[in-house]
Amino acid sequence: MFATFCPSFTDNEELRLVMVGMTGVGKSSLGNSIFGADFAPPKSEEGEGGIIKKFMRPFVSKSSSQSVTKTCRPVTTEVLGRRITVVDTPGFFDTKIPYWDTVREVSRCCLYVEPGPHAILLVIKIGRMTEEVIRSIGTMKMVFGSDCINYVCIIFTGADDLMRDESTIEEYIGDLDDKFKALINIECKLRFLAFNNTHKAGSKENKEQVRKFLELIDRTISDNKGKYYTNSMLEKASKIMYKDKEKKEREEKEHKNKLQELQNNEKKLQDEMVQLRKAREEDLQREKEEAKERELRMKEETEKKILEMGSKVSELEKQHILNQEKLQFERQVHESQKAAAAAEEKHRQELEMMMSKMRIVEAEQRNRERAFAEHANRNREVTELQMQLLRKEMAERDRESSCSVM
């Protein structure tokens, strides 16, 4: 038997698995690792029913940007005492295979694992999550339907890169975008495993990771209570997928027809523009010729008028001289009137200044007279007061004199 390192069969029901993913993520190498095959064993033939009889790589794998697997390929053998059928599928977004041809071929995978796979292995290569990875997940859901997520196990290939970086798959997932975390943690309920495809067949490390892989598949079956993904689910998803495809093709056809109509209208418009441009150029040429003729006529008429006006030039010159002399005289009169008005204005301003000074002098004179009158009144009052005091003093002296005589 191929898997010589596996124990004897202990489970009567075989495990049916389907691998999907982008081109170049290592699906075929993953299948070889699961079956314990080395990368370069001696070549041998296959037995009936796809069961591997001797050591050989059940799946052809090599590093390439183009899918090595062109059609669905099932392989059945025993692994660690479990009978397993794995179907390898063409990679999504192969540069050499039309997209819908790949989708159509992948949708045939369930024919090889009837009545249906226990798990769908979504293979993703450890590295940067690109837009194509997101699209591959969307393509998987489109091919198998939204219910397929209950049967999906995410297998990360390239675990040897994590070992070199001294990192773990949990740390790698922790650094992913929230959408990928939701896919792994919520939708797939933490059904994921990191796989190292560089381990040798039959090695202790390879047996250990295959054992963990089988535990993951058993947990998936347990999560689904023993149920598996059925052909009816695939048929339902296919109907929706092809209905959407037809709708999209119909919309693309309508868009193409509208685009063609727009292009036709644009061509028609361009032809009309050419016609209009040609007509406009002809009109411009005709207008240029008419303008040239008008210019010639105007030139002739102008020369004729110049000749007719030549005789009137002398009279006009005389009239011009008279007008100049009249204008000069009027200017002199105006300047004389202006000078007289300025002199009169200056005289008026001087007269106003003299009147203003006279009013100031009169006001000062009135103020002096008023001050002089007030001063004279005060002197008169003082004199009368002094006279009263003097008469009073003389009266007292007279009384004193009369008293002394008596």
C-alpha positions in Angstrom: 0.0 0.0 0.0 1.0 3.6 -0.6 0.6 4.8 3.0 2.7 2.2 4.6 3.1 4.3 7.7 -0.7 4.3 8.4 -2.3 2.0 10.9 -5.0 -0.4 9.9 -8.5 0.8 9.0 -10.7 1.5 12.0 -13.6 3.5 10.5 -15.8 1.9 7.8 -16.9 5.3 6.3 -14.5 7.0 4.1 -13.8 10.7 4.5 -14.7 12.7 1.4 -12.9 16.0 0.9 -12.7 18.7 -1.8 -9.8 21.2 -2.1 -10.5 24.6 -3.6 -8.4 27.8 -3.8 -6.4 30.1 -6.0 -3.8 29.0 -8.5 -0.4 28.5 -6.9 -1.5 28.3 -3.2 -0.3 24.6 -2.9 -3.5 22.5 -3.1 -1.8 19.7 -4.9 1.2 19.8 -2.5 -1.3 19.7 0.4 -2.9 16.6 -1.1 0.5 15.0 -1.4 1.4 15.9 2.2 -1.9 14.4 3.5 -1.2 11.2 1.6 2.3 11.2 3.0 4.0 11.4 -0.4 7.5 12.9 -0.9 8.3 15.4 -3.6 10.5 13.1 -5.7 9.6 9.4 -5.2 10.1 6.8 -7.9 7.3 6.9 -10.5 4.7 4.1 -10.5 1.3 3.4 -12.0 -2.0 3.8 -10.3 -4.4 0.9 -9.5 -8.1 0.8 -10.3 -10.4 3.4 -8.8 -7.6 5.9 -8.3 -6.2 4.0 -5.3 -2.4 4.5 -4.9 -0.6 1.2 -5.0 3.0 2.3 -4.6 4.9 5.4 -3.6 4.3 8.2 -6.0 2.9 11.7 -5.9 -0.8 11.3 -6.3 -1.1 15.0 -7.4 1.2 16.8 -9.8 2.5 19.9 -8.2 5.1 22.6 -9.0 5.7 26.3 -8.4 3.9 28.1 -11.2 1.5 31.1 -11.7 -0.6 28.8 -14.0 -2.7 26.0 -12.7 -1.1 22.5 -13.0 -4.5 20.9 -12.3 -6.7 21.5 -15.3 -9.6 19.2 -14.3 -11.0 17.8 -11.1 -8.8 14.9 -10.0 -9.9 12.5 -7.2 -7.4 10.3 -5.2 -8.4 7.6 -2.7 -6.1 5.9 -0.1 -5.7 5.2 3.5 -4.2 7.7 5.8 -3.5 6.9 9.5 -6.1 4.1 9.3 -8.7 6.3 7.7 -9.9 5.8 4.1 -9.9 9.2 2.5 -10.9 10.5 -0.9 -9.5 14.0 -1.8 -10.5 15.8 -5.0 -8.1 18.4 -6.3 -9.7 21.2 -8.4 -8.3 23.8 -10.9 -7.2 27.0 -9.3 -9.3 30.1 -9.4 -8.1 33.0 -11.6 -5.8 30.9 -13.7 -4.3 33.2 -16.4 -4.6 30.6 -19.1 -8.1 29.2 -18.4 -11.3 31.3 -18.8 -12.8 32.1 -15.4 -16.2 30.4 -16.1 -14.5 27.3 -17.5 -12.7 26.9 -14.1 -16.0 27.6 -12.2 -17.8 25.0 -14.3 -15.1 22.4 -13.7 -14.8 23.1 -10.0 -18.6 22.6 -9.6 -18.2 19.0 -11.0 -16.0 18.0 -8.0 -19.0 16.6 -6.1 -19.4 13.9 -8.8 -16.3 12.3 -7.5 -17.3 12.2 -3.8 -20.9 11.2 -4.0 -23.2 11.6 -2.1 -21.2 14.7 -1.1 -18.0 15.9 0.7 -17.7 16.0 4.4 -15.5 19.1 4.2 -14.4 21.7 1.7 -10.8 22.6 2.2 -10.2 26.3 1.4 -6.5 26.5 0.8 -4.8 29.9 1.3 -1.1 30.5 1.2 0.3 32.3 4.2 1.3 35.9 3.1 -0.4 39.1 2.3 -4.2 38.8 1.8 -4.7 40.3 -1.7 -7.9 41.3 -3.5 -7.6 38.0 -5.4 -7.8 36.0 -2.2 -11.0 37.9 -1.3 -12.4 37.2 -4.8 -11.5 33.5 -4.4 -13.5 33.2 -1.2 -16.4 34.9 -3.0 -16.1 32.5 -5.9 -16.1 29.5 -3.6 -19.4 30.8 -2.0 -20.8 31.4 -5.4 -20.0 27.9 -6.7 -21.0 26.0 -3.5 -23.6 28.4 -2.1 -23.7 30.3 1.1 -24.5 27.1 3.1 -21.1 25.7 2.2 -19.4 27.8 4.9 -20.6 25.2 7.5 -18.4 22.6 5.8 -15.3 24.8 5.1 -12.0 24.2 6.8 -9.3 26.8 6.0 -5.9 25.3 5.4 -3.0 27.7 5.5 0.0 26.4 3.5 3.5 27.7 4.0 3.7 27.0 7.7 7.5 26.7 7.2 7.5 30.5 6.7 6.0 31.0 10.1 8.7 28.7 11.6 11.4 30.8 10.0 9.9 33.9 11.4 9.4 32.3 14.8 5.7 33.1 14.6 2.5 31.1 15.1 -0.6 30.8 12.9 -2.6 32.5 15.7 -0.3 35.5 15.6 -0.6 35.6 11.8 -4.4 35.5 12.0 -4.3 38.2 14.7 -2.7 40.5 12.2 -5.2 39.9 9.4 -8.0 42.3 8.3 -11.2 42.1 10.4 -13.1 40.6 7.5 -10.7 37.6 7.4 -10.9 37.3 11.1 -14.7 37.2 10.9 -14.4 34.5 8.2 -12.1 32.3 10.3 -13.5 33.0 13.8 -17.2 33.4 13.2 -18.2 31.9 9.9 -15.8 28.9 10.0 -15.9 28.6 13.8 -12.1 28.5 14.1 -11.8 25.5 11.7 -8.3 26.3 10.5 -4.9 24.6 10.4 -1.4 25.6 9.3 0.3 23.0 7.0 3.9 22.5 6.2 4.2 20.9 2.8 8.0 20.5 3.1 7.9 17.7 5.6 9.0 14.4 4.3 6.6 11.5 3.7 6.4 9.3 6.7 8.2 11.7 8.9 7.1 12.3 12.5 6.3 15.9 11.8 4.2 15.0 8.8 2.3 12.3 10.7 1.6 14.8 13.5 0.2 17.5 11.2 -1.9 14.9 9.3 -3.3 13.7 12.7 -4.3 17.2 13.5 -5.8 17.6 10.1 -8.0 14.5 10.6 -9.0 15.8 14.0 -10.1 19.0 12.3 -12.2 17.1 9.7 -13.8 15.0 12.5 -14.6 18.2 14.4 -16.2 19.6 11.2 -18.3 16.4 10.8 -19.3 16.7 14.5 -20.2 20.4 14.1 -22.5 19.3 11.3 -23.9 16.4 13.3 -22.6 13.9 10.8 -24.2 15.6 7.8 -22.2 16.4 4.7 -22.4 18.8 1.8 -25.0 17.4 -0.6 -25.4 17.5 -4.3 -28.8 19.1 -3.8 -27.0 22.1 -2.2 -24.6 22.2 -5.1 -27.5 22.1 -7.6 -29.3 24.9 -5.8 -26.1 27.0 -5.7 -25.5 26.2 -9.4 -29.0 27.3 -10.4 -28.4 30.6 -8.5 -24.9 30.9 -9.9 -25.9 30.4 -13.5 -29.0 32.5 -13.1 -26.7 35.3 -11.9 -24.3 34.5 -14.7 -27.1 34.8 -17.3 -28.3 38.0 -15.7 -24.8 39.4 -15.7 -24.2 38.2 -19.3 -27.6 39.8 -20.3 -26.6 43.0 -18.5 -23.2 42.9 -20.2 -24.9 42.3 -23.6 -27.3 45.2 -23.0 -24.3 47.3 -21.9 -22.4 46.2 -25.0 -25.4 47.0 -27.2 -25.8 50.4 -25.5 -22.0 51.0 -25.9 -22.2 50.0 -29.6 -25.2 52.3 -30.0 -23.3 55.1 -28.3 -20.3 54.4 -30.6 -22.6 54.4 -33.6 -24.2 57.6 -32.5 -20.8 59.0 -31.8 -19.6 58.1 -35.3 -22.8 59.6 -36.8 -22.2 62.7 -34.7 -18.6 62.8 -35.9 -19.7 62.5 -39.5 -22.2 65.3 -39.0 -19.5 67.4 -37.4 -17.3 66.7 -40.5 -20.1 67.8 -42.7 -20.8 70.9 -40.6 -17.1 71.7 -40.5 -16.9 71.4 -44.3 -19.9 73.6 -44.7 -18.5 76.1 -42.3 -15.2 76.2 -44.1 -17.1 76.8 -47.4 -19.1 79.6 -45.7 -15.9 81.1 -44.3 -14.2 81.0 -47.7 -17.3 82.7 -49.3 -17.4 85.3 -46.6 -13.6 86.0 -47.1 -14.2 86.5 -50.8 -17.2 88.8 -50.2 -15.2 90.7 -47.6 -12.3 91.1 -50.1 -14.8 92.4 -52.7 -16.3 94.8 -50.2 -12.8 96.0 -49.2 -12.0 96.7 -52.9 -15.2 98.7 -53.4 -14.6 100.6 -50.2 -11.1 101.4 -51.3 -12.4 102.7 -54.6 -15.1 104.8 -53.0 -12.6 106.2 -50.4 -10.2 107.3 -53.2 -13.1 108.9 -55.0 -14.2 110.8 -51.9 -10.6 111.9 -51.3 -10.5 113.4 -54.7 -13.9 115.0 -54.2 -12.8 116.4 -50.9 -9.5 117.7 -52.3 -11.1 120.8 -53.6 -12.7 121.5 -50.3 -9.5 121.3 -48.3 -8.5 124.9 -48.9 -11.9 126.3 -47.8 -11.8 124.0 -44.8 -8.3 125.2 -44.0 -9.4 128.9 -44.2 -12.4 128.1 -42.1 -10.2 126.3 -39.7 -7.9 129.3 -39.4 -10.8 131.6 -38.7 -12.1 129.2 -36.1 -8.7 129.0 -34.5 -8.5 132.8 -34.4 -12.0 133.1 -33.0 -11.2 130.4 -30.4 -8.0 132.3 -29.5 -10.0 135.5 -29.0 -12.7 133.8 -26.9 -9.9 132.2 -24.9 -8.3 135.6 -24.2 -11.7 137.1 -23.3 -12.4 134.2 -21.0 -9.0 134.6 -19.4 -9.5 138.4 -18.9 -13.0 137.7 -17.4 -11.4 135.1 -15.2 -8.6 137.5 -14.1 -11.2 140.3 -13.4 -13.3 137.9 -11.4 -10.3 136.8 -9.5 -9.3 140.4 -8.8 -12.9 141.2 -7.7 -13.0 138.2 -5.5 -9.6 139.2 -4.0 -11.0 142.8 -3.4 -14.1 141.4 -1.8 -12.0 139.1 0.5 -9.8 142.1 1.5 -12.9 144.2 2.1 -14.4 141.5 4.3 -11.1 141.2 6.2 -11.1 145.0 6.8 -14.7 145.0 7.9 -13.9 142.1 10.2 -11.0 144.0 11.7 -13.2 147.1 12.1 -15.8 145.1 13.9 -13.1 143.7 16.2 -11.8 147.2 16.9 -15.3 148.5 17.6 -15.9 145.6 20.0 -12.7 146.3 21.7 -13.6 150.0 22.0 -17.0 149.2 23.5 -15.3 146.9 25.9 -12.8 149.6 26.9 -15.7 152.2 27.3 -17.7 149.7 29.4 -14.6 149.0 31.6 -13.9 152.7 31.9 -17.6 153.4 33.0 -17.4 150.6 35.5 -14.1 152.0 36.8 -15.6 155.5 37.1 -18.6 154.2 39.0 -16.4 152.4 41.4 -14.3 155.6 41.9 -17.5 157.6 42.5 -18.8 155.2 45.1 -15.4 155.2 46.8 -15.4 159.0 46.9 -18.9 159.2 48.3 -18.0 156.6 50.9 -14.9 158.6 51.8 -17.0 161.9 52.1 -19.5 160.2 54.4 -16.7 159.0 56.6 -15.2 162.4 56.6 -18.5 164.1 57.5 -19.1 161.6 60.2 -15.6 162.2 61.6 -16.1 166.0 61.5 -19.4 165.7 63.3 -17.8 163.7 66.1 -15.1 166.3 66.4 -17.7 169.0 66.7 -19.5 167.1 69.5 -16.2 166.5 71.3 -15.4 170.2 71.0 -18.8 171.2 72.4 -18.4 169.0 75.4 -15.0 170.3 76.3 -16.3 174.0 76.2 -19.0 173.2 78.6 
